[in-house]
Amino acid sequence: MPDSQPQPPQPSPSSPGPADPSSLLLCGARLTDGRTVDVRLGGGRIEAVGTAGSLAAGGTRACGARVDLGGYLLLPAPAEPHAHADTALSADTGGPVSYEPRDVQRRATEAALLQLGHGATAVRAHVRVGDVQGLAALAAVLQARRALRGLAELTTVATPRVLTGVAGADGLAMLRDAVKMGASVVGGRPDLDPDPAGYVEAVLEVASEHGCPVDLHTDAGDPARLARLAAMAGGLRPGVSLSPCGDLGRLPSDVASRTADQLAAAGVSVVCLPQGGCGGVDRRGAAPVRLLRAAGVRVAAGSGALRDVSNPVGRGDPLEAAYLLASRYGLAPEEAYDAVSGSARAVLGLPEVRVEAGFPAELLAVRGERLAGALSLGYSRVVVHQGRVVARTSAVREYCSSAASVELGLPRQGRGEVS
């Protein structure tokens, strides 16, 4: 959808003088506190933040390039805590999803770039292991990860189907092999295993062996099962997260509150999916984010399915997830955006980002003056990863000639009339 603003900013050479080609000056950006600032980036970090014009090249230090962000709101970049790289963009294939390595790698790469264009500089992708595809799909997503290095950070969650009993022996071996291959998170869907508690125990054991995080799919409709999971997961580092937990909001309020308290005490995070379900999860509706936050649970928001059979119109846009949290679930815009940025980065184990000196240069500039407006109409975007501009999206709105357009000074079309 178009935006009533001009083309996005383009970097241009700085004024004459010595320049550091690895540095970048973001000029005239607006912050959420209302200040208009210049931001100097270097070495993948924010070097300085000053009032507009104070960091111009030739001052304290010359910059290799500059980007004019007048009219843009500058934010910490979002992160995507729940994607499905192996099935993304498969809704239009007209048949069964192909798990041929080249097809998986192509879809995973395209999906990560699409999400990068929306602003997500880091993506956690769940990938099925075992069954027919074995480890081939994981190998293909890991290849996509290598190809994307320098543009976006793509990490993988190995998700086996069954881990208990005779049938689960192969799945458990496959899970351990997946971690050795490069999967940095272990997970899966305990609700599908004949022994859900045994499944969780197996996943936690592998995570403890390798020192990696745990990310489990569950609808969270069984409070007793969640209580057991919280008891087993409590204190595990680097951490445990659950998603999408949509059925938690359907429990009686006292039961849901008690369950939320148990998750908070165990340090378990919840990743909700306000845009809809994800691969293999048929129930719709997001987790009760306000109840969870009130209990002290860290709540992040993900996109889930990206144009696969679970959601053929999924966009993979973190700002849409934040918009839905604000418009449908009653969060303030700042809380909603934190769910896709600060809290999402924390779930992924990434360092905090603020628009302040010393923090990582992972930033998103969105056309607009206020955060609420950016969540509603933030179409034009500039994405910064590791201190350099890695993606731009431009949206321009024009109107045909009319009395209203003349009177209000609306942007006019460049050629002729709309037919």
Secondary structure as GFF3:
##gff-version 3
##sequence-region A 1 419
A	DSSP	beta_strand	12	13	.	.	.	ID=ss1
A	DSSP	beta_strand	20	30	.	.	.	ID=ss2
A	DSSP	beta_strand	36	42	.	.	.	ID=ss3
A	DSSP	beta_strand	45	51	.	.	.	ID=ss4
A	DSSP	beta_strand	63	68	.	.	.	ID=ss5
A	DSSP	beta_strand	72	76	.	.	.	ID=ss6
A	DSSP	beta_strand	80	83	.	.	.	ID=ss7
A	DSSP	alpha_helix	101	118	.	.	.	ID=ss8
A	DSSP	beta_strand	122	128	.	.	.	ID=ss9
A	DSSP	alpha_helix	136	147	.	.	.	ID=ss10
A	DSSP	beta_strand	153	159	.	.	.	ID=ss11
A	DSSP	alpha_helix	165	181	.	.	.	ID=ss12
A	DSSP	beta_strand	185	188	.	.	.	ID=ss13
A	DSSP	three_ten_helix	190	192	.	.	.	ID=ss14
A	DSSP	alpha_helix	196	210	.	.	.	ID=ss15
A	DSSP	beta_strand	214	218	.	.	.	ID=ss16
A	DSSP	alpha_helix	223	233	.	.	.	ID=ss17
A	DSSP	beta_strand	240	244	.	.	.	ID=ss18
A	DSSP	three_ten_helix	246	250	.	.	.	ID=ss19
A	DSSP	alpha_helix	253	266	.	.	.	ID=ss20
A	DSSP	beta_strand	269	272	.	.	.	ID=ss21
A	DSSP	alpha_helix	289	295	.	.	.	ID=ss22
A	DSSP	beta_strand	299	301	.	.	.	ID=ss23
A	DSSP	alpha_helix	318	327	.	.	.	ID=ss24
A	DSSP	alpha_helix	333	340	.	.	.	ID=ss25
A	DSSP	alpha_helix	342	347	.	.	.	ID=ss26
A	DSSP	beta_strand	363	367	.	.	.	ID=ss27
A	DSSP	alpha_helix	371	377	.	.	.	ID=ss28
A	DSSP	beta_strand	381	385	.	.	.	ID=ss29
A	DSSP	beta_strand	388	393	.	.	.	ID=ss30
A	DSSP	alpha_helix	403	408	.	.	.	ID=ss31
###
